[in-house]
Amino acid sequence: MGFRAGAFRKSSRSDVNGGDCVEVAFHPGLVAVRDSKCPGGGLVVLAAGGWAAMLASLSER
């Protein structure tokens, strides 16, 4: 799986003061999510359909 460090971008909903930041990277058919405070830490990798379903679920709240 090829998620390069430079491929990650910060969520527009993240804290502008550098606190709570979620970053995402896209790879064909996959989306990786990580905590910007731990860029070398673990990733949550979702299929693109799972990512879309999660976002739809969150936007309903």
Secondary structure, 3 states (H helix, E strand, C coil): CCCCHHHCEECCCCCCCCCCCEEEEEECCEEEEEECCCCCCCCEEEEHHHHHHHHHHHHCC
